[in-house]
């Protein structure tokens, strides 16, 4: 399959700048893979498609305020450091624009007693050391919500709430698992009351999910690794669900990647660079709740593997026609 096979036209004004309020009031497009039908609903109607005994799997990762805006020592020039992941104590991988211009051990001052020291670079990624008395507290105080660039606005105070799921628990993501943003605590409670199991995995969303594919032959694309863990109780719940011939419903592509890494390799923890594109035989996931993804992205390839590329592109074109809102703060899709 070629990169151009996963392209579609998206008018820029359909990219959502803010999420629907309340969370579960966004639109929901329902795709039936067997009948090739498309329905238009509201997200809270997702409960109608879940049956007692099904298992809904959520990613409980928590987004860290990973964008630091500082000034270069001596020159005082503005510079942004986008933290990606910790390598060891106080040492992080980061993205810094024009990283080649930085000198070894150059400091980027964030505040009086909080600065970032540039150590080295690996390809386009920087290796930095964070100097802080309390990193967690300084990130909360000075860090910015890492909104994706296509939102094209500065982060605001309310994004600290908007860009975090209501079940976020384990810190470590630099992007939100956005399919989970549509759930409210009340909706999750109603889903439980219906007899649906709720289980969790953790996958810390990193650069891997968003790195653009630059090769026309998609098989030559290399995914960045992302850390994940699947608790024992989640695995037991999935096993029971499968034995009872019920559905495992993944909330988001991050959950798919964690569960299918287990299905394919038997791994329950560690780093995954699994790249799912058509054709692919899914071993764990039966249904998928997801957002609308960027043209030519690995996420669009994943959903195309799940629901047939032509059907997905037809649905996306219909979503454009019906003025659905796209990407992180946009509307949702349920594939059954």
N, C-alpha and C positions, 0 to 999 in steps of 0.2 A: 504493500500500500504506500501511496505517495502522500507527501505533506499537503499537496494541493487538493487531495480527496477530502480534506477536513476543513474546508473553507466555507464561509457563508457571509452574506452582506449584513452588516449591523449599523443602522443609523446611530450616530454618536449620542443623540439625545435620549436613547433608550438605556444608556448606562446609568444605573441608579447611584445617586450621590448620597442619599439617606435611606435607611430602611423603613418599611411600613410600620406603623404604630397602631394598635399593639402588634407584637411580633407575628402572631398567628393570623393576622388579617391580610397578609400578602396573597397573591394569586397562586394557584396550584394547577399546573397542567398535568393531567394523568394520561400516561401512555400505556396501552395494553399491547404487549408484544405479540400475543397469539392472534388477536383480532385485528391488529394494526389500526386501532381506534384511538382518538384523542378526545379527552373531556376537559372542560374548563371549570375549575372549582376554586374554593378559598382554602388556604392552608389548613385551617382547623378541621376541615372535612376529611383530612388524612385518616382520622380515626375510623371512618366508614370502610376503609380498605384494609384495616388490620383486624385479624380474627383472634379469638381467645386461643392461647397456646402458641401464637407467633412470638418471636423474640425480636425486639427493636434494639439495635446496637448503636450506641452513641460514643463519640470521641470526647473524653472529658479533659482534654488538654486545655491549658490556660495560656492566653496570649500575654507575652511580656511587653512592656513599653520599650521596644527595641531600637527606636530611632533616637539618637543623641545628636543634638545640634550644638556645636562648640566653635572655638576659634583656634587657629593654628598659633602655637607659641611663637613669639617674636613678630611675625607678620600680621597677626590679628585677623587674618582672612577667615571668613565663615566657612565651615566645613561640616558635613554630616557623616556620622558613623552609624551604619545599620548593623547591629549585632545579629549574628546568625545562630551560633551555638557555642557553649563553653567547651574548650578542649581539655583544660585542667584548671586548677585553682586560679581564678582571676585572668586566665588566658582564654581569649575568644577568637573565633573566626568572625570576620566582619566584611561588609561591603563598604568601600569608601570610593567616591567618585574621584577620578584622576589620581588613583592610588600611587601611580608611578612617580608622581611629583614629590611624594613624601620621603623624607630621609629617615634612616634607621634611628630609633629612639626619640624621634620628634614627638612632642606632646601636643595633644588636642585638649584644650581647657574647656571643661563643661561648667564648673563652678570653682569657688575658692579651694575646696579640698576634694575635688572630684575631677580626675582627668584620665585621658586614654593615651597610652604610649604605643606608637607604631613600632612593631618589632620586625615584621617581614611580610612578604606576600607570596601567595601560591596561586599562580595564574592571575585571575582578577580578584581573588579573595585576599583580604588582609589578615594578618595575625596580629592581634593587639593585646596589650595588658591593661586591665582596668585598675586604677589606683583609687581606692575608696575605703572609708572606714566601715561602711555598710552598703554593699552593692545593691541589695534588694531595696532598701529605703531610698538610695540615691536614684535608682531607676524609676521608682514610683514618683519621686519628686521632679526629676528633670527629663525622664524619658517621654517620648511621644508615642501615641498609638500608631502602629505600623500600617496605616491604610494603604491599599494598593495604589500605584501611581495613576491608574485609569480613573480613579474617583475625582482626581483633579481639584482637590481642595485641601486646605490645611486641616489637620485633626482638631477637634473641639473637645471640650470637657465631656460632653454627652457620649462621644465615641468610646470612652472608657467602659460605658455600659453597653452601647449598641454593638460594639465589635467583639463582645464576649458572650458565649452561650450561658444560659442560666444554670447549667450543670458543670461549668468549667471548674477544675479542681487542681490538676497537676501542671505546674508552671513549666513552660519550655517552648511554646510556639512563637514564631515570628509572623504568623498569619492565622486568621481564624478558620476553624473548620466550618465554613459558612452555611452548609445545609442544616447544621444544628441551631443556627441563629433564630429560626422560625418557631421554635418550641418555647411555650411559656410553662411555668411550673404547674398552672391549672390544667393545661392540655395534657401534660405528662401524667398528672394525677388521674384524669379521665381515662387515659389509655391503660393505665394500671388497673383501674376499676373494671375495665372491660375484660380483664383476664390476660392481657398481653404482658409478657415478661420484658423487663427493661434491663439491658446489660451494657457494660462499658468496656472500651479498650482505650489505650492512650497512644496516640501517634503525634509527635511534636512536628508540626508543619514547618518545613524549612524552605530553602531555595528550590529544592527538587520539584515541588509542585508547580512552580511558576516559571522555571527556566524555559525560555522559548526554544522550540525545535528549529534548528537551523539547517538540517540536512533534508533534502527532498525525499531521500530514502529513509523513512522513519525508523527502520530497524537499526540504523547507525547512531540514533540518539542515545545518549547515556544519562540516566537519571541520577541526581544527587541522592545520597543516602539520607534517610530520616529515621530517627529512633522511635521504636514502638514497643509496647508490651501488652499482652493479652492475659488478664487474670484467669486463674484456674476455674473460678466460679462461672466466668463467661463461657469458657470452653465447655464446661459441663452442661450449661443451659443450652448451648448450640447443639450439642450432641443429643440431648433430650428432645429438642425441637425437631431435629431431623428424624429421629426415631419415631416421633408421633406424626410424621408427614406434614408438619406445619412449616411456616416460612420464616427464614432469617432475613430480616429487613435491615439493610445497612443505611445509616444516616450519613451520607457523604462519601466522596471518593477516598478520603483518608481511611475510613472504616473498611471500605472494600480492599484497599491495598494491604492493610494489616491482616484482615481475615484471609485473603487469598495468598498472602505470604505464608501463613500457617498451613493453608490447604495444599499449597504446592511444595513447601520445604519442611513442614513440621516445626517451624520456629515459632516460639511464643514470645520471644524477647530479643532485642538487639537492633541492628540497623537493616532497613530494607531499601533496595533500589529497584523493586519490581516495577516493570513498565508493561501496562496492560493495553493492548491494541488488538483490532480484529485480525484473524480469528482467535478467540480465546475461550477455553472451556472453564466456566466458573465452577469452583468446587464447593463453596460455602454459601455465597450470597444468592438469595432467591428474588428479592425485590430491592429497589434502590430509591432513596429520596436524595435529590441533588439539586444544585442550582444550575443556571444557564452559564455555560463556559465560553471562554475566548475562542475565536476562530483559530484553527491550526494548533490548539493546545493539547498537551498530553491528557488533560482531563476530558476533553471532547472525544479523544481517541478511546479512552476508557469506557465512556457511556455508549459509544458506537459499537464497542465489543459486546456490551451488555444487551443492546437493543436493536442491532442492525443499523449500519451507517445511513442507508437511504431513508429509513424511517425516522431516525434522529434528525437528519437534515430537513426532512419534511416538517417535523415538529418545530424545529428552530425557525424555519421560514414562516410557519403559522404564528409562532410567538411574536415575530417581528410585525406581521400583519395585524395581530391583535393587540399590539403595543404593550407586550409584557416588559417588565423591567429586568435588566440583565446584570450578571456578575455578583460580586460579594454581597451587596446590599439589595439585590434584586429579588425576583420571584422564584418559585420553586417548581420542581418537576418530580413526579412520582412515576417510576417505571415498574409495572407489575407483570 
